[in-house]
Amino acid sequence: MPDRTSLPADVLLVAAFEPELADLRATIGDGTPIRIDGAVIAARVVGIGMAAAAAGAALAIAEARPRAVVLIGTCGAYGGGPLALGDVIVSRCVRLVDPSALSGTAQFPAKMATAIDSSDPLRMALTDAGARAADVATTLAITVNDAAAGFIARASATEVEHLEAFAVAVACAAAGVAFAAVLGVANVVGTRAREQWQANHHRVAARAASVVLHWLRDGAPRLTHS
């Protein structure tokens, strides 16, 4: 059985909002750090959207002082790709994506980071636990147009869309902490995205949680160095 312990944490689990941690609560409890097979695990909610998630992740990292951060949640898959509803992905590269910048009508500043690679050891370990590696687009808002979704997928060379992943990755990079995101595919990005997400997000978040629990119980402390 896990036991209550104190910070710093080996692994900090974060999610945009509480329901995405719900299927982990039977193991990790109410957020007080616990020890699972030798690893100290903490969990925090960081907030919905890029700005809230960046601030929330930075605060959580400062408090928990983790060796690694794993973002848990759900995502949308761009149509025509290899992913299906219910699949669980682990991030390979997380990209900041803006349709205007992709089309050439806007530009990011030259020195601004717009792509962050996940930790290779984390990615490989979470792949072994049941996730599929994929590149993640973080957009400011949910894409709800099929043509726009197709354009973003082609122009950014990403497979899934998630609103908070890049923000959390930036916070981790600033703190020198290993990062990966584990996300269940709850919808196809486009006109039916919100309807599909409402129907699927609880079931798919549970699948993402099961992958992370498998990883934690399989010796996560040995795998968290980037």
ABEGO torsion letter per residue (X at the ends): XBBBBBOBBABBBBBABAAAAAAAAAAAEAGBBBBBGGBBBBBBBAEBEAAAAAAAAAAAAAAAGBABBBBBEBBBBBBGBABBBGBBBBBABBBBBBAAAAAGABBBBAABBABBBBBAAAAAAAAAAGBBBBBBBBBABBBABAAAAAAAAAAAGBABBBAAAAAAAAAAAAAGBBBBBBBBBABBBEAAAAAAAAAAAAAAAAAAAAAAAAAAAAGAAAAABX
